[in-house]
Amino acid sequence: MEQVAIFTKQHKAAAWEAGLALRGWLADHGIKAEVAENEPGPPIKPLPPDTDLLVVMGGDGTLLSVARHYGHLGIPILGVNVGGLGFLTEVALDELYPAMEQVLAGKFEVEERLMLQATLLREGRPCFQEVVVNDAVVNKGALARIVELTTWIDGEYLTNYRADGLIVSTPTGSTAYTLSAGGPIVYPTLREILLLPICPFTLSNRPIILPETVTVAVTLGDKVRDTYLTIDGQVGETLEPHDRVEIKAAPYNLRLVKSPRRSYFEILRTKLGWGTAAPPCPPAPAAAAAAGARPRKEGGFFLP
């Protein structure tokens, strides 16, 4: 490893100081590093061509922004949460240096996550395009108003949603806005697209899980007002009558360095308050048999 780029949450002193400290630590290990505050808009300058790792110091929102800016480069991203634990920023600040030692030793795993690409077409021509880490959302800006959205899957008509909005999400985004809207939690490395109406007028409109190979198209009628396309809750565009939004798998994946200390299920339990004390797991029958235990037959069933 020769070069690391460190991005810190904007206007957060603790993140900036942690980034500087990491830069000094990397210098002691013979590795060049640059520190920059993450910018909400497009990146100001390209990364050095020999960058091997991106380290994000902040929270999940900061990582979402960095991933949209630089995810196309295929450089692994290590998320460090300067605060609480995050779904994407899995490494706590006090775990940073042990995690970095394992990364430098090559003892780390990179997880590939599906990303989406959302394109807004106006009068048949693309006028806005953005990659999506969590979700693309079409919804109304006004309170207590519904929007009518005609939805197509690979050119085949699905339904006309009358709802507060529509979420098209990655599995990574299933624990973000989708979860708040009543959607399912999907394991983050699965290759699926989630389609979820927000508070639909028709209660039979339920969430749908689609294969990554499809293109979801959403078209708007001539009475659309005050409606928006929002990407990851951070960037977006105002929609106009007869606009068409097309969402499909992005041509590249998000590459996240997994935490060497905790699993996805531990993070899930912690974030959702399911309890952190894990009971002892009983051995599987095969493991018990390998350990010398003989199953016994009782009432027609084999019991350990």
Secondary structure, 3 states (H helix, E strand, C coil): CCEEEEEECCCCHHHHHHHHHHHHHHHHCCCEEEEEECCCCCCCCCCCCCEEEEEEEECHHHHHHHHHHHHHHCCCEEEEECCCCCCCCCEEHHHHHHHHHHHHCCCCCEEEECCEEEEEEECCEEEEEEEECCEEEEEECCCCCCEEEEEEECCEEEEEEEECEEEEECCHHHHCHHHHCCCCCCCCCCCEEEEEEECCCCCCCCCEEEECCCCEEEEECCCCCCEEEEECCCEEEEECCCCEEEEEECCCCEEEECCCCCCHHHHHHHHHCCCCCCCCCCCCHHHHHHCCCCCEEECCEEEC
